Amino acid sequence: MTSSTRSNSIVEVFEQAASSYDRTGVSYFEPFGTALVGCAGIRPGERVLDIGCGRGAVLFPAAAATGPTGHVTGIDLAPTMVKLTADDAARAGLTQVEVRVGDAQQPSFPLHSFDVVLAGMVVFLLPEPEQALRAYARLLRPTGRLVMSTPGAYDPAFVAAMDALAAHLPVEQPPPAPTAGPFDDEQTITATMAAAGLDVVAISEHRVESRFHDVNHWMRWMWSHGGRALLQHLPADRLDAATDDAAQVLESVRAPEGDLTLTTVGRVTVAVPQPGGPAPAAAR
Ligand SMILES: C[S@@+](CC[C@H](N)C(=O)[O-])C[C@H]1O[C@@H](n2cnc3c(N)ncnc32)[C@H](O)[C@@H]1O
């Protein structure tokens, strides 16, 4: 699979998921988005770019922080994500928000056009994350900052439930590869950022607890985001058995009040352009 077909297939997964993405009554992307914006220290009047904006988990708190005197541009390659988020922004009367189709791998904006570039749970999905970060560094003003979230640690029960589902994939279908790669731990993140012309200022960890009424609720949530990349390859006649196996695993995280409860740790990294700015693309 080439890097551009990988990118296309990921975007297709999110395009299919867009109408239910972050709308299944599960607390996950919203608290991570709020944490990311909290770390960004956005001031009223600032110009902000939100990369891979999805349904606005980062974009809407960012727009609240800039206020009407600032500006937030959200880009995403999934057209339905863009349309639904633009509609939500218009309905909320957020005149400082613009949402458009754009590629997170190579966002096309003039040099130094933003005070803040935000990237919530997206950079690790890109075919060439270091190259993308280098592009973001070029978009920042010299006093600007990049704030990015990446997965830290998944709940062991979540990983086991994914494995239970993956055991039902056809033999010729490899399970989706782990994606954290250049963002595996703080040291790797710092090195990845440095290679992209960015100095890390802070990395913080944020725990989010997600609750599900039962396995069917968990499966609805799984279809609504990147988990869909696995589910879509399960043969229809294996889906019930796969769900039953996941249900057994998830019983281990049933809370006393009855909900299945999964805890995820996400990392938020704040970085600033290196003095003198990133090297031009040709010099790499
Ligand atoms: C996990 S979601 C995160 C969305 C949002 N930032 C949030 O925190 O909820 C990843 C988003 O990135 C988008 N995406 C994936 N690859 C992209 C690319 N190459 N260019 C732009 N958007 C992309 C997907 O369509 C999806 O909306």
The ligand as an SDF file (V2000), in Angstrom:
LIG
                    3D

 27 29  0  0  0  0  0  0  0  0999 V2000
   -9.5830   10.9080   14.8870 C   0  0  0  0  0  0  0  0  0  0  0  0
  -10.3490   12.1690   13.9390 S   0  0  0  0  0  0  0  0  0  0  0  0
  -10.0060   13.6200   14.9360 C   0  0  0  0  0  0  0  0  0  0  0  0
  -10.9840   14.7350   14.6350 C   0  0  0  0  0  0  0  0  0  0  0  0
  -10.9160   15.9150   15.6070 C   0  0  0  0  0  0  0  0  0  0  0  0
   -9.6540   16.6110   15.5090 N   0  0  0  0  0  0  0  0  0  0  0  0
  -11.1850   15.4530   17.0170 C   0  0  0  0  0  0  0  0  0  0  0  0
  -10.3180   15.6440   17.8760 O   0  0  0  0  0  0  0  0  0  0  0  0
  -12.2830   14.9070   17.2570 O   0  0  0  0  0  0  0  0  0  0  0  0
   -9.2480   12.3820   12.5800 C   0  0  0  0  0  0  0  0  0  0  0  0
   -9.7950   13.3730   11.5440 C   0  0  0  0  0  0  0  0  0  0  0  0
   -8.7280   13.6320   10.6190 O   0  0  0  0  0  0  0  0  0  0  0  0
   -9.2500   13.6170    9.3130 C   0  0  0  0  0  0  0  0  0  0  0  0
   -8.1510   13.2650    8.4090 N   0  0  0  0  0  0  0  0  0  0  0  0
   -7.4980   12.0840    8.2640 C   0  0  0  0  0  0  0  0  0  0  0  0
   -6.5250   12.2010    7.3300 N   0  0  0  0  0  0  0  0  0  0  0  0
   -6.5780   13.4800    6.8750 C   0  0  0  0  0  0  0  0  0  0  0  0
   -5.8410   14.2090    5.9210 C   0  0  0  0  0  0  0  0  0  0  0  0
   -4.8530   13.6660    5.2000 N   0  0  0  0  0  0  0  0  0  0  0  0
   -6.1680   15.5100    5.7210 N   0  0  0  0  0  0  0  0  0  0  0  0
   -7.1680   16.1050    6.4330 C   0  0  0  0  0  0  0  0  0  0  0  0
   -7.8980   15.4610    7.3410 N   0  0  0  0  0  0  0  0  0  0  0  0
   -7.6070   14.1650    7.5680 C   0  0  0  0  0  0  0  0  0  0  0  0
  -10.3740   12.6000    9.3420 C   0  0  0  0  0  0  0  0  0  0  0  0
  -11.2860   12.8090    8.2970 O   0  0  0  0  0  0  0  0  0  0  0  0
  -10.9600   12.8480   10.7260 C   0  0  0  0  0  0  0  0  0  0  0  0
  -11.9640   13.8290   10.6800 O   0  0  0  0  0  0  0  0  0  0  0  0
  1  2  1  0
  2  3  1  0
  2 10  1  0
  3  4  1  0
  4  5  1  0
  5  6  1  0
  5  7  1  0
  7  8  2  0
  7  9  1  0
 10 11  1  0
 11 12  1  0
 11 26  1  0
 12 13  1  0
 13 14  1  0
 13 24  1  0
 14 15  1  0
 14 23  1  0
 15 16  2  0
 16 17  1  0
 17 18  1  0
 17 23  2  0
 18 19  1  0
 18 20  2  0
 20 21  1  0
 21 22  2  0
 22 23  1  0
 24 25  1  0
 24 26  1  0
 26 27  1  0
M  CHG  2   2   1   9  -1
M  END
$$$$
